């Protein structure tokens, strides 16, 4: 066990003495990137997985979103883990658990080795995916927390978050590209083996270069709401299930969907009741009472809604209409990574260099997200070439990175420390879980409705033409709604308007005022 933390310039006392100080932080940057590349079932290879496992695309999407939910659930516990275990223990455990999850995923997706039918493999795969995501964040946080002062001296989050999200958000695109390349040359199973190899590298680095070091006395894991964490996780999974399988079960007309809605309502009731009556809830309901949190969630909703069109409309256009090869479209992932890096660096320059306001920065991000919709609307045709989509994809990633980074910095300034990590869970789940599934379900239903309507008009459209027209119509609707949102945001940025606007009174107050006025007039007449 090592001694106390050295006082002075930035140092990393968990390293062995033989490791040069100049490369110590960069090793943790490398491990952070490796952790961010991990997963369980990789959505970038969804079409290949469905062809070899017998699972539906909806199943693959749900299993993948369970991983995303798992990534967002450890936030309220992260510092308790850090106070209980050493850095070496946390990194080794996270890497070994992710290795086990990737290997178990191969077992449960192999129809020859698995003893279960395809419909019974979904539940264990969802649990494995959730656990992999949970420990993915544990490993990422442990790497990031130890180089925070190196990245941003003084713990300046306006520097730290933009630099961090180049790796966090950028690796989403990088993971999909790597999975596509590996699957194209080998098979989708090799992506799991590749991630297993990366985690073995992490284990080797941690085991050989670090030592157990405590900066304080070990704190036991007491007063931690494990049941609350499980209930919130189950609730978010049920909400995602409703929108992910809504189209498959025909929404309200399906008995399974109605049953899922009933279980969601019951789980919501139990979750809220436990949060109200336990002394140390997993998510304190007081965290929802900050007056600007709901508008913040609304902005996240808008950003995720505008960012969801590529996952449904663009993929349908490139695959169903233009018939571009699966590997051909993977170039968009690299362009998205470049756009993300540019957006994060622009946010850093805006916050620290220009020291300008959040609202103006969000307007720039919103312009990027809406510009993508407008360009795609005018570009859509059967003669579209792939080079014309490079700029829209870059602009969309640029705008989304600005939103993601700026709103996280604002959340840190909005909420005190003991609620901030609960806020990260709330916004992370709302951003990556239900909203993405909701918009995917809405666009899927709208696509089916538009195609049927276009075919029934009797204007001589074949199925491919009807699909193309439907995509253009949905992009057009998204453009109009996105421009309306931008106008509201621009109006809100005008200080005299923002400071003098009044709330619209409720209908009850209007009715009461009319009633009182009528009574006064009646008395005067008498």
N, C-alpha and C positions, 0 to 999 in steps of 0.2 A: 504494500500500500504506500503510495507516494505521500509527500508532505503537503503543506499548504500551497496555495496558488502563489507563484512569484509575483512580486509587485514591480511594476515598471512597464516597458513596452509590451505590445501584444506578443503572447507566447502560447504554446499549446503543450501543457505539462503532461498530457496523456501519452505523448510520444516517448519512445526510448531515446536515450541521449545520442545514439549514433546517427539519428535521422537529421539531415541538415535543416536548419530553421527556415531557409528560403523556400523549400519545397513543401513544407508541412501543410500550409493552407491549401495548396493546389491539389494535394492528395485527397483532401476532404471534398474539394470541388468535383474531382473525378468520381469519387464514391457517390456524391449527391446525384450526379448525372446518371450513374448506373442504377441507383435506386429508382429514379424517376422513369427509367425505361422499362421497369418491371411491370408485370401484370399477371394474369392467369389465363384468360381466354382473350386473345387480342383481336379487337374489332376490325383492324386493318386486314385480317384474313378471314372475315366472316363468310364470304361466298365459298371459299375452299373448305371451311369447317363444315358447312351445311351439306356439302357434297360427299363428305366422307364419314360423317357421324350419324346421319339421320335426324339431326336436330334441325328445327326450323330456324329461319333467320330471326324471328321474334325471340326464340329461346336464347340465341347467341347474344342478341342485344341486351336482354334482361340480365344474363350472367355477367356481361361486361359492365352494365350499370351497377350491379351489386359490388363490383370492384371499386367503382367511383364512390359509392356510398361508404364503403369501408375506409376509403382514403380520408373522408371528412369526419369520421366519428371519433378518432383519438384526441382531438384538440383539447377538450377539457381535462384530459388525463396526462398530457405530455409532460408537464413540469413535475407531476407526482412521480412519473417513471424516472425522470432525470434526478430527482432527489432520492430515489430508492436504489437505483442501479448505477453502475459506472458506465462511462462512455463505451468502453470495450465490451461490456456485457450486452448493452443495448444494440450495438451494431452487429455483433455476432449472432444474437438471437433473431434480429430482424432478417438478416441475410439467410440464416438456416431455415427459418419458417417459410420464406419466399421460395427457397429451393424446394422444400417439401410440397408446397402448394402447386408449383409448376409441374412437378413429377406426378402428383396425384391427379392433376387435370388431364395429363396424358393417359392415365389409367382409366379414368371414368369416361373419356371420350373414345376409347378404343373398344369397338364393338366386339372384338374377339376376346379381349381380356376381361371386360366388365361383365359381371353377372346380372346387371340390370338391363332392362329395356330402355330405349331412348327416353321415354316419357318419365321414367323414374330416376334418371340421371341428373335431372335439372336441379333438384333440391340440393344434393351434395355438391354439385358444381357451383351453385350460388353461394353456399357456405364457404367453400374453398376460395372462391373469388373474393368474397368479403374479407376473409382473414388475410389474404395476400395484400389487399388494398390497405387494411389496417396497419400491417407491419411495414408496408411501403412508406406510409407517412411517418411512422416511428423512426425508421432509418433516415428518411429525408430530414426530419426535424433535428435529429441528433447531429447530423452533418452540418446543417445550416446554423444551428445555435452555437456551434463551436468556432465558426468563422465569421460570425456576425460582426464582431468588433474589427476584424480585418477588412471586411467588405465596407462597413459603415462605421467609422470611429465615432464614439459618442452615441451609438445606437440610434442613428438618424434613419427613421423608416422611409423617408423620402429618397434616400439613397439605397437602402437595403432591399426594399420590395421590388423596385424596377430591375435591379441586378439579379435578384433571386428568381423573378418570374421569367427572365430570359431563359433560364434553365427549366423552370417548372412548366410554364405554358409552352415553351418551345419544344420541350421533349415530347409533348403530346403529338406534334407533327412528326418529330424525328422517330418516335416509336412506330408510328404507322408506316413510315417510309422503310424503316429497317425490316419490319415484318413483311412488307410487300416484296422487298428484294430477296429476302431469305426464302419466302414461300415460292417465288417465281423460279428460283434456281434449285430449290430442294423440295420441301413440303412445309406445311404450316406447323407440324410438330417440331421442326428444327428451330422455330422461334422460341419455344419453351426450353429447348436444350441450350440455345444461345444465351437466354436469360439465366439459366442455371449456371452456365459457365461464368457469366459476369458476376454472379453472387459468390461463386467459389473464389474469384479473384478478390472480391471484397473481404471474404473470410481470411484469405491468405495475407492480405495487407494488414488487416486489423490484428491478426494473430502474431505476425512477425514484427510489426513496427510499433505497436502500442502496448501499454501496460495499464493495469487497473489503477485509477486515480480518483480520489474523492475530494471535492472541494468543500464538503460539509459532512456532518454526521448523517448516516443513512436514516431516512425517514420511512416508517412503515406505511403500507398502502391501506390506511384506515379512512373511513368517512368518504368512500368512493362509491357512487351509485351505479353499480354494475347492472342491476336490473333496469334502471332507467335508461342506460345506454342501450341495452337490448331492446327495450320497448320503442325507443325512438328509432333505432335501426329497423325494427320490424315495421313500424309505421311508414317510414320512407320507402321501404321495399314494397309495401302493399300499394302505396300511392303510385309508384312507378309501374307496378304490375297492371294497375287499372288502365293506364294510358298506353302501355306497351302492347297489351293484348286486347285493347278495346276493339280495334278493327277486326281482329281474328274472331272474337266472340260476338261481333255485331253489337257492341256497346250494350245499351239498356235492354235490348231484346234477347240477350244471351243470359241463360240461367247462371252460368259460372261467373259472369261479370257482376251480376247483381249480388251473388254470394260474396264475391271479393269485396264489393263496396260495403256490405254489411260488416264483414270482419274489419275493414279499415275504420269504420265508425266506432266499433267496439274498442279497437286498439287505441284510437285517438282519445276516447274517454278515459281508459285506464292510464294512459300516458300523462294526460293533464292532471288527473286526480293524484297520481303519485308525485308529480312535480309540485303540486300545491301543498301536500301534507308531509313531505320528507324534509328533514333538516338540511341536508346537503344534496339537492337535486342535481342530476346530470346537467340539465339545462334549467337554470333559474328563470321562472316566468317573468321576473323583473327585467330580464335582458330584452324582452319584447316591448318594454314600456318606454324606451327612448323615442322621443317624438320624431326624430328623423330616420329611424330604422325602417319604417314601412316605406317611405319614399325611396330609401336606398334599395330595398328589396324590389320595388317597382322598377328602378333603373336596371337592376340585374335582370329582371324579367324581360325588359325591352331588349337588352343586349343579347340575351340567350335566344329570344324569339328571332331577332334579325340574323343571328349566327346559325340558326337551325335550318335555314333554307338550303345550304349546300348539301346537308346530310340527306335531304329528301328530293328537292327539286333538281339541284345540279347533278346529283348522282343518277337520277332518272333520265335527265337530258343526255348525259354523256354515255350512259349504258343502254337505255331503252330506245333512244332516238338516233343518236350519232354512232352507236355501236363501237365506241373506242375501246381498245384493249384495257384490261384491268391494270396492267403494269404501266400503260401509257399515262393514265391519270395520276399515278403516284408522284409525278413531278410537282403536282400541286402541293404535296406535303412539304417539299423543300422550299417552295415559294412561300408557303404559310409560315414556315420557321423564320425565313428572312423578314417577313412582315411583322412577326411577333417581336423579334429582336429590335427592329426599327421602332416599333410602338413603345416598347419598354424604355429604350434610350431616349426617345422623344419625351416621354413622361418625366424621366430624370432631368432632362434639360429644362423642361417647362417648370418643374417644381423648384429645382435648386439654382438653375441659371437665370431664368426670367422671373421666378417667384411670382407667377401669375395665379389666377383663381381656378378652383376646381370646375366651376360651371363652364368656363370657356374651354377648358381641356376636354370636358365631357362632350361639348358641342363638336369639337374636332373629331373625337372618337365616333360620335353619332354620324357625322358626315361620312366618315369612312365606311361605316356599316351600311348606311343608306345608299351611298354611291355604288357599292357592289350590286345592290338590288336593281338600281336604275340601269347600270351598264349591262347586266345580264338580260334585262327586259328588252333592250334594243339590240343585243347581240344574237338573241335566240333565232336560229334558222337551221335548216338542214345543211347549209354550206358553211357552217361555223368551223374555223380551224382552231387548233389548240392554243396557238400563240396569243390569240385575242383574249384568252381567259387568264393570262398571267397577271395582268394589271389588276383586274377585279379581285382575284384571290389574294394578292398582296395587300390591296387596300382594305379588304375585309379583315384580314389578320392584324393589320396595323391598327384599325379602329377597335377591334376586340381587345387587343393587348392594352390599349389606353384605358378602356373601361375597366378591365380586370384589375389593373395596377392602381389606378386612381381611386376606385371605390374601396379597395382594401386599405389604402393609406387613410382615406377618410373615415373608414370604420375604426381604425386604430385611434384616431383623434376623437371620435364620437364616444367610444365606450371606455370605461375604466379597465384596468388590467384584469381584474377578477371576472369581468364579463366579456372581455375581448375575445378570448378563445372560444367561449360559447357562441359569440357572434360569428366567428369564423365557421363554426359548424353549421349554424343557421343559414348563413349566406352561401356556404359551400354546397350544402344539400339542396337548397332552393335553386342554386345556379346549375348544378351538374346533375341533379336527380330528377325531381318531378317536372321542372320546367322543360328540360330537354325532351323528356318522354311525352309531356303534354303537347308540345308543338309538333313533335313527330307524328303523334296520333291525329292532331288536327289537320296537318297537311296531308297525311295519308287518306283521311276521310274526305277532305276537300278534293283531292285528286280523283278519287273514285267517283265522287258526285259530278265533278266537272266533265270527266270523260263520258259518263253516261248521258249528261245533258247535251254535250256536243254531238254525240252520235245520234241522239234522238231528234235533232233539229232538221234532219233531212236535207243537209246542204252538201252531201256527197263526200264527206270526210271518211278516209279509211282509218283503222285503229291507230296507226302511227301518227297520222296528221292530227287526229283528235287528241292524242297524248301531247304532241308538241303545242297545240293551241291551249290545252289545259295548263301546261307548265307556264306558258306566257301569261295567261290570265292570273294565275296565282302570284307570279312575280309582280304583275301590275298592281294587284291588291296590296301586296306587301310594300311596294313603292309608295302608294298613296298613304298608307298608315304610317310608314316610316317618316315621310315628309311632314305629316301632321305632327308627329312626335317632335321632330326637329324644330318646327315652328313654335311649339309650346316651350321647348328648352331655350330657344332664342329669346322668346318673350320673358321667360323667367330670369334671364341674365340681365335684363334692363332694370337697374336699381330703382328708379322712381316707380315703375310699374309694380315691381316685386314688393316694395314697401307700402304701397297704397292699396293693393288689391284686398278686397274683403271676401269673407267666406259667404257662399250662398246659403241663406237660411234654410232650415229644414221645412218640409211641407207642414209639419205640425205647427211650427212657429208662425208660418204664413197664415194658416187657417185660424189660429188663435187671434192674431192681430186683426184679421178681417172680422171675426166674431165680435171682438171688443169694439171695433169701429162701428159695426152695425148697431150694437147696443146703445152706444152714445148717440147715434143719429136717431134711434127710436125714442130715447128719453127726451131729446130736444123737440121732436115733433109733438110729443105728448104735452 
